[in-house]
Amino acid sequence: MDEDEYLGLTGEQAERLAAERGWRTVRVLAPGALVTLEYREDRLNLQLRDGRVERCWQG
């Protein structure tokens, strides 16, 4: 997975790209949001700031 490909995309664009690439679960988060510590291999996390992806990671 190349996380950099998601950086700068709008949340909608990133979610669409993730679905096209087979991600079963996409979690959209605000900066500083509390997240669970469970690791899920099939989950892509997208952190948005002002509607654009600023961070992306698996789990």
N, C-alpha and C positions, 0 to 999 in steps of 0.2 A: 504494500500500500504506500502511495506517495501522498503524505498529508499536505504537502505544499500545494498540490493541485486544487485544494479546497480554499486556501487562503485568499481572502478578498472577494469571494463569491457572496452573493446574497444568500440568506438562509434558504430561500426557495430553490435557488440554483444548486446549492450544495446538497440539499435533500434529494433533488431529482438525480443528480450525478451519482449519489450514493446508491439510490435505488437501481439505477442502470448498472452499477457495478456489483450488485448482488447483496448489499448490506441489508440484513433482515431487520435490524433495529437501529434507528438514528435518534440520538438524544440531543436536543438543542438546549443550550445553557446560556444564561446571562453571566457576565464576568462576576466572579465571587460567589456564584451559586453553590449551595451545599449539594454534594453528590454522595451517593452510596459508594462504599469501598469494594463492593463485589465486582469482580472482573468477569466480563462477558465477552468472549472472543468474537461473537457475532454482532457486537454493538460498536457503532461509530459515534463518537462524541464531537459535537460542534459547539464551540464557544463563540457567541456573536457579540459584537460591540457595534452599536449604531446600525444594526441590520446586516452586518457583514462578518464573515468568518475571520476570526483573529487567531484561533487555535483549533487544532483538530487532532484527535487521538483515538486509538482503538481501545476498547475495554469498557 
